[in-house]
Amino acid sequence: MVLRQIMNAFLPAPGVIERLGDTREKARDKARETLVILGGLAFRAPSGSKMKDSKGGPETPLAIFERFFRDSGFGSKVARVREQVSKIF
């Protein structure tokens, strides 16, 4: 529950993923670190969730992370964001 709230606070635009396109190297590094930590937490989180995905099953924290990563990262209009996301993934 708390992890889902954190992900919904940090990942949607304008969020951590957009910071990967920042011109300052320090901001990009911190955004990358944050995404790695969130991804690790999502991977280790229990899959029990009350939210439902499009198939009717529960949407796990990992599925939420992957959805934001795919939509905001790989789907970004900013080339630097797409480049940085591909380095992480």
Secondary structure as the mmCIF struct_conf table of DSSP 4:
data_model
#
loop_
_struct_conf.conf_type_id
_struct_conf.id
_struct_conf.beg_label_comp_id
_struct_conf.beg_label_asym_id
_struct_conf.beg_label_seq_id
_struct_conf.end_label_comp_id
_struct_conf.end_label_asym_id
_struct_conf.end_label_seq_id
HELX_RH_AL_P HELX_RH_AL_P1 VAL A 2 PHE A 10
BEND BEND1 LEU A 11 GLY A 15
HELX_RH_AL_P HELX_RH_AL_P2 VAL A 16 ARG A 19
TURN_TY1_P TURN_TY1_P1 LEU A 20 GLY A 21
BEND BEND2 THR A 23 ARG A 24
HELX_RH_AL_P HELX_RH_AL_P3 GLU A 25 ARG A 44
BEND BEND3 ALA A 45 ALA A 45
BEND BEND4 SER A 47 SER A 47
BEND BEND5 LYS A 50 LYS A 50
STRN STRN1 LYS A 52 LYS A 52
TURN_TY1_P TURN_TY1_P2 SER A 54 LYS A 55
BEND BEND6 GLY A 56 GLY A 57
STRN STRN2 PRO A 58 PRO A 58
HELX_RH_AL_P HELX_RH_AL_P4 PRO A 61 PHE A 68
HELX_RH_PI_P HELX_RH_PI_P1 PHE A 69 PHE A 74
TURN_TY1_P TURN_TY1_P3 GLY A 75 GLY A 75
BEND BEND7 LYS A 77 LYS A 77
HELX_RH_AL_P HELX_RH_AL_P5 ALA A 79 ILE A 88
#
